[in-house]
Amino acid sequence: MDRLTEGRTAAPAGIVVDRSDGAGDNVLARGREAPLEQSVPDRTDSVAVSVRGLVRRFGARTALAGVDLTIRPGDIHALLGPNGAGKTTLIRILSGLVDADDGEVAMSGAVGLVPSGDRTFYLRISGLENLIFFARLNGLRLRVARSRGLELLEQVGLAEAGRLAVGRYSHGMQKRLSVARALLVEPTVLLVDEATHDLDPEGAQRIRALVRDLAGRGAAVLWTTQRIEEIRDFADAVTFLRRGEVRFTGSVDELIARAPSRRFVIGVRNGRPDRPPSLRSLQGVLGSVATVDASPGGGDQFVLAPARDGALGTAIAALAEAGFEVTACRQEQAEIEEAFMALMTEETP
């Protein structure tokens, strides 16, 4: 059988792990030399995950440089950042698969993990048999384990593939199975590393609905993704990592506010097919409402950027009133993506 992901003291990747002693929180990481310390929880404190000053180095490279993070019960906290920002390293430390060099992590209850890699299942047995195996490791009786496995296969869209060997699963199917495994014993903290990567829109939507339902029952979720736009109307909070440092923490709306002025590609006609509108004429109509530039597409397409306090509708109305026909309009880049790129290029303070 294929070997599961290893950790010195951790369970195989994806297994729900109880990180508390039953009486309260357990400090998971406090540096290599310091012993783990048991903390007595304040029952009035509504923090499910607390990360303070987390540091992890790989030789000369610093993967995490003093990361702070707080997740409350019932919240979905999105973790964004470019490749190499430290997202997966943070997930692996929280799940117990990697040690921290310094800092402190406090969590309580059962932790479910959806890892980013593929090789975390036994490939020669079926998806259902894998789920039964992991459920039994978490203390479920055989009949309950089988019933729970069948239920979750249905929920993640793998009911018809449940009896196929996992070695025949696509990458996307293994991702779905990873989500099912993480939910076998309802976790109080769910760590998700790229769950919707390589999933079709229907599959991705199904997984997000499952996670939102779990959060609605009080679980704290840390959700890493490269599908930036999916956090809109899904995540309650966002943290952006770059080069192992936290560059932003706040709500999705606060992240969007970091985006530069929105830009739209518009089609404009003036009733003369042989002579499209000029930039000068369009800008003369728009005045301070918006700026307009040539579009790479040329012809009757232009790039329009409303003023910070202006609205797209106001700009289009001004063009229509001046006799121009706006034939098309699309946003050049999603607001969240624009904010992401702005944080990517923002200089370190």
C-alpha positions as CSV (number, residue, x, y, z in Angstrom):
1,M,0.0,0.0,0.0
2,D,1.1,3.6,-0.5
3,R,2.6,5.3,2.4
4,L,0.7,8.2,3.9
5,T,2.2,11.7,4.4
6,E,4.5,11.5,7.4
7,G,4.9,13.8,10.4
8,R,7.0,13.2,13.4
9,T,4.1,13.4,15.8
10,A,1.2,14.0,13.5
11,A,-1.4,11.7,12.2
12,P,-1.5,11.0,8.4
13,A,-2.5,14.0,6.3
14,G,-6.3,14.6,6.4
15,I,-7.0,12.6,9.5
16,V,-9.0,14.6,12.0
17,V,-6.6,15.2,14.9
18,D,-7.7,16.3,18.4
19,R,-5.3,19.1,19.4
20,S,-6.8,19.6,22.9
21,D,-6.5,17.7,26.1
22,G,-10.2,17.7,26.6
23,A,-10.0,20.4,29.2
24,G,-8.9,23.3,27.0
25,D,-6.5,24.6,24.4
26,N,-3.2,23.1,23.6
27,V,-0.3,25.2,22.5
28,L,1.1,23.4,19.5
29,A,4.2,25.3,18.6
30,R,6.5,27.4,20.7
31,G,9.8,27.0,19.0
32,R,12.0,23.9,18.8
33,E,13.6,24.2,22.2
34,A,10.6,25.3,24.3
35,P,8.3,22.6,25.6
36,L,4.6,22.6,24.7
37,E,2.5,24.4,27.3
38,Q,-1.0,23.7,28.2
39,S,-3.2,26.8,28.5
40,V,-6.4,27.1,30.5
41,P,-9.0,28.5,28.2
42,D,-11.1,31.5,29.0
43,R,-14.6,30.4,28.2
44,T,-15.6,34.0,27.4
45,D,-12.9,34.1,24.6
46,S,-14.3,33.3,21.2
47,V,-11.0,32.7,19.4
48,A,-10.7,29.2,17.9
49,V,-7.2,29.6,16.3
50,S,-4.6,32.0,17.6
51,V,-1.2,32.3,15.9
52,R,1.4,34.7,17.3
53,G,4.9,35.5,15.9
54,L,5.2,32.2,14.0
55,V,8.6,31.7,12.4
56,R,9.7,28.8,10.1
57,R,13.0,28.7,8.3
58,F,14.3,26.2,5.7
59,G,18.0,26.7,5.7
60,A,18.8,30.2,4.7
61,R,15.2,30.8,3.5
62,T,12.6,32.2,5.9
63,A,9.2,30.7,4.9
64,L,7.3,32.5,7.8
65,A,8.5,35.7,9.4
66,G,6.5,36.4,12.5
67,V,3.0,35.6,11.3
68,D,0.0,36.6,13.4
69,L,-3.4,35.2,12.7
70,T,-6.7,34.9,14.6
71,I,-9.8,32.9,13.5
72,R,-13.1,32.9,15.4
73,P,-15.6,30.0,15.6
74,G,-17.9,30.1,12.6
75,D,-15.6,32.2,10.4
76,I,-14.1,31.3,7.1
77,H,-10.7,33.0,7.0
78,A,-9.2,33.1,3.5
79,L,-5.4,32.9,3.2
80,L,-4.1,34.5,0.0
81,G,-0.6,35.0,-1.5
82,P,1.6,34.2,-4.4
83,N,3.4,30.8,-4.7
84,G,6.1,30.6,-2.1
85,A,4.4,33.1,0.2
86,G,4.3,30.5,3.1
87,K,0.6,29.5,2.9
88,T,1.2,25.7,2.8
89,T,3.9,26.0,5.5
90,L,1.5,27.6,7.8
91,I,-1.2,25.0,7.1
92,R,1.4,22.2,7.8
93,I,2.4,23.8,11.1
94,L,-1.2,24.1,12.2
95,S,-1.9,20.5,11.4
96,G,1.2,19.3,13.2
97,L,3.1,18.0,10.1
98,V,5.9,20.6,10.4
99,D,7.6,22.2,13.5
100,A,7.8,25.9,14.0
101,D,11.1,27.5,14.8
102,D,9.5,30.2,17.0
103,G,6.2,31.6,17.9
104,E,3.0,30.2,19.4
105,V,-0.1,28.5,18.1
106,A,-3.1,27.8,20.2
107,M,-6.1,25.7,19.0
108,S,-8.8,23.6,20.6
109,G,-10.9,20.7,19.5
110,A,-10.6,18.3,16.5
111,V,-8.7,19.6,13.5
112,G,-9.6,18.5,10.0
113,L,-7.0,18.8,7.2
114,V,-7.5,19.0,3.4
115,P,-3.9,18.9,2.1
116,S,-2.7,20.2,-1.2
117,G,-0.9,17.0,-2.4
118,D,-2.3,13.9,-4.0
119,R,-0.4,11.1,-2.3
120,T,-2.3,11.0,0.9
121,F,-4.6,8.0,0.2
122,Y,-4.1,4.2,-0.3
123,L,-4.4,4.0,-4.1
124,R,-5.1,0.3,-4.4
125,I,-8.3,0.3,-2.4
126,S,-11.5,2.2,-3.1
127,G,-12.6,5.7,-2.0
128,L,-15.1,4.2,0.4
129,E,-12.6,1.8,1.9
130,N,-10.2,4.7,2.4
131,L,-12.9,6.7,4.2
132,I,-13.8,3.7,6.4
133,F,-10.1,3.2,7.3
134,F,-9.6,6.8,8.3
135,A,-12.9,6.9,10.2
136,R,-11.9,3.8,12.1
137,L,-8.6,5.5,13.0
138,N,-10.7,8.3,14.5
139,G,-12.7,5.9,16.7
140,L,-15.9,5.3,14.7
141,R,-17.4,1.9,14.8
142,L,-17.4,0.0,11.5
143,R,-21.1,0.4,10.8
144,V,-21.0,4.1,11.6
145,A,-17.8,4.5,9.6
146,R,-19.3,2.9,6.5
147,S,-22.5,4.9,6.8
148,R,-20.6,8.2,7.2
149,G,-18.3,7.3,4.3
150,L,-21.3,6.7,2.0
151,E,-22.9,9.9,3.1
152,L,-19.9,12.0,2.5
153,L,-19.2,10.4,-0.9
154,E,-22.7,11.6,-1.9
155,Q,-22.1,15.1,-0.6
156,V,-18.8,15.6,-2.5
157,G,-20.2,14.1,-5.7
158,L,-18.3,10.8,-5.7
159,A,-21.2,8.4,-5.0
160,E,-20.7,6.6,-8.3
161,A,-17.0,6.4,-7.9
162,G,-16.9,5.3,-4.3
163,R,-16.1,1.7,-5.1
164,L,-13.4,2.5,-7.6
165,A,-9.7,2.2,-6.6
166,V,-8.4,5.7,-5.7
167,G,-5.5,5.1,-8.1
168,R,-8.1,5.6,-10.9
169,Y,-9.2,8.9,-9.5
170,S,-8.3,12.2,-11.2
171,H,-6.6,15.0,-9.3
172,G,-10.0,16.7,-8.9
173,M,-11.7,13.5,-7.6
174,Q,-8.9,13.0,-5.0
175,K,-9.5,16.6,-3.9
176,R,-13.1,15.8,-3.3
177,L,-12.2,12.7,-1.4
178,S,-9.8,14.7,0.8
179,V,-12.7,17.0,1.7
180,A,-14.8,14.0,2.6
181,R,-12.1,12.6,4.8
182,A,-11.6,15.8,6.7
183,L,-15.3,15.9,7.5
184,L,-15.5,12.3,8.8
185,V,-15.5,13.4,12.4
186,E,-17.0,16.9,12.4
187,P,-13.9,19.1,13.1
188,T,-14.0,22.3,15.2
189,V,-11.1,23.7,13.1
190,L,-10.8,22.9,9.4
191,L,-7.6,23.6,7.5
192,V,-8.1,23.7,3.7
193,D,-5.2,23.9,1.2
194,E,-6.3,24.6,-2.3
195,A,-9.5,22.5,-2.1
196,T,-11.0,23.8,-5.3
197,H,-7.8,23.6,-7.4
198,D,-8.5,21.6,-10.7
199,L,-12.3,21.3,-9.8
200,D,-14.9,22.3,-12.3
201,P,-17.3,25.1,-11.3
202,E,-20.0,22.7,-10.1
203,G,-17.5,20.7,-8.0
204,A,-15.9,23.9,-6.5
205,Q,-19.4,25.3,-5.6
206,R,-20.3,22.0,-4.0
207,I,-17.2,22.0,-1.8
208,R,-17.6,25.6,-0.8
209,A,-21.2,24.9,0.2
210,L,-20.1,22.0,2.4
211,V,-17.5,24.2,4.1
212,R,-19.9,27.1,4.6
213,D,-22.4,24.6,6.2
214,L,-19.7,23.4,8.5
215,A,-18.8,27.0,9.5
216,G,-22.4,27.7,10.1
217,R,-22.3,25.0,12.7
218,G,-19.5,26.8,14.5
219,A,-16.3,25.5,12.9
220,A,-13.4,27.8,12.3
221,V,-12.0,27.4,8.7
222,L,-8.7,28.5,7.2
223,W,-9.0,28.4,3.5
224,T,-6.1,28.9,1.1
225,T,-6.8,29.4,-2.6
226,Q,-5.4,30.7,-5.8
227,R,-9.0,31.2,-7.1
228,I,-9.0,34.7,-5.7
229,E,-12.4,35.7,-6.9
230,E,-14.1,32.8,-5.0
231,I,-13.6,34.4,-1.7
232,R,-16.3,37.1,-2.5
233,D,-19.5,36.3,-0.6
234,F,-17.7,33.2,0.9
235,A,-14.9,34.4,3.2
236,D,-15.5,36.4,6.4
237,A,-11.9,37.6,6.7
238,V,-8.8,37.6,4.6
239,T,-5.0,37.5,5.3
240,F,-2.5,38.1,2.5
241,L,1.0,36.7,2.8
242,R,4.0,37.7,0.8
243,R,7.5,36.4,1.4
244,G,6.3,34.9,4.7
245,E,5.0,38.2,6.1
246,V,1.4,39.3,6.7
247,R,0.8,42.2,4.4
248,F,-2.9,42.6,4.9
249,T,-5.6,41.3,7.3
250,G,-9.3,42.4,7.2
251,S,-12.6,41.8,5.5
252,V,-13.2,41.1,1.8
253,D,-14.6,44.6,1.4
254,E,-11.5,46.1,3.0
255,L,-9.3,44.1,0.7
256,I,-11.3,45.4,-2.3
257,A,-10.8,48.9,-1.1
258,R,-7.0,48.4,-1.6
259,A,-7.6,48.0,-5.3
260,P,-6.6,50.9,-7.6
261,S,-9.3,52.6,-9.6
262,R,-11.5,50.2,-11.6
263,R,-10.9,50.0,-15.3
264,F,-13.5,49.0,-17.9
265,V,-13.2,48.1,-21.6
266,I,-16.0,49.8,-23.4
267,G,-17.2,49.8,-27.0
268,V,-18.3,53.3,-28.2
269,R,-19.8,54.3,-31.6
270,N,-20.6,57.7,-32.9
271,G,-22.6,56.8,-36.0
272,R,-19.6,56.9,-38.3
273,P,-18.3,53.4,-39.0
274,D,-15.4,54.9,-41.1
275,R,-14.2,57.1,-38.2
276,P,-14.4,55.8,-34.6
277,P,-14.6,58.3,-31.7
278,S,-11.3,60.0,-30.8
279,L,-9.8,59.9,-27.3
280,R,-9.9,63.7,-27.3
281,S,-13.7,63.8,-28.0
282,L,-14.5,61.1,-25.4
283,Q,-12.3,62.7,-22.7
284,G,-13.9,66.1,-23.4
285,V,-17.3,64.7,-22.7
286,L,-16.2,62.8,-19.6
287,G,-14.3,65.6,-18.0
288,S,-13.4,64.8,-14.4
289,V,-15.9,61.9,-14.2
290,A,-13.5,59.4,-15.7
291,T,-10.3,59.0,-17.8
292,V,-10.3,57.2,-21.1
293,D,-7.4,55.5,-22.9
294,A,-6.9,53.5,-26.0
295,S,-7.6,49.8,-25.8
296,P,-5.2,47.2,-27.1
297,G,-8.1,45.9,-29.2
298,G,-8.2,49.3,-31.0
299,G,-11.1,50.3,-33.2
300,D,-14.1,51.4,-31.2
301,Q,-12.8,49.9,-28.0
302,F,-11.5,52.1,-25.1
303,V,-10.4,51.7,-21.5
304,L,-12.4,53.8,-19.1
305,A,-11.4,54.4,-15.5
306,P,-14.0,56.2,-13.3
307,A,-12.7,58.7,-10.8
308,R,-12.4,57.5,-7.2
309,D,-15.6,59.1,-6.2
310,G,-17.3,58.6,-9.6
311,A,-19.6,55.8,-10.8
312,L,-19.5,53.9,-14.1
313,G,-23.1,54.7,-14.7
314,T,-22.4,58.4,-14.5
315,A,-19.7,58.1,-17.2
316,I,-21.9,56.0,-19.5
317,A,-24.8,58.5,-19.1
318,A,-22.5,61.4,-20.0
319,L,-21.4,59.6,-23.2
320,A,-25.0,58.8,-24.1
321,E,-26.2,62.3,-23.5
322,A,-23.4,63.6,-25.9
323,G,-24.7,61.3,-28.6
324,F,-22.3,58.3,-28.3
325,E,-23.6,54.8,-28.3
326,V,-22.0,52.5,-25.7
327,T,-22.1,49.0,-27.3
328,A,-20.2,46.9,-24.7
329,C,-18.8,47.2,-21.3
330,R,-16.7,44.7,-19.2
331,Q,-14.4,45.1,-16.2
332,E,-10.8,44.8,-17.3
333,Q,-9.8,42.9,-14.1
334,A,-11.8,41.7,-11.1
335,E,-11.6,44.0,-8.1
336,I,-10.2,41.3,-5.8
337,E,-7.5,40.5,-8.4
338,E,-6.6,44.1,-8.7
339,A,-6.2,44.3,-4.9
340,F,-4.1,41.1,-5.0
341,M,-1.8,42.7,-7.5
342,A,-1.6,45.9,-5.6
343,L,-0.5,44.0,-2.5
344,M,2.0,42.1,-4.6
345,T,3.7,45.3,-5.8
346,E,3.4,47.3,-2.6
347,E,6.7,48.2,-1.1
348,T,7.6,46.7,2.3
349,P,7.2,49.5,5.0
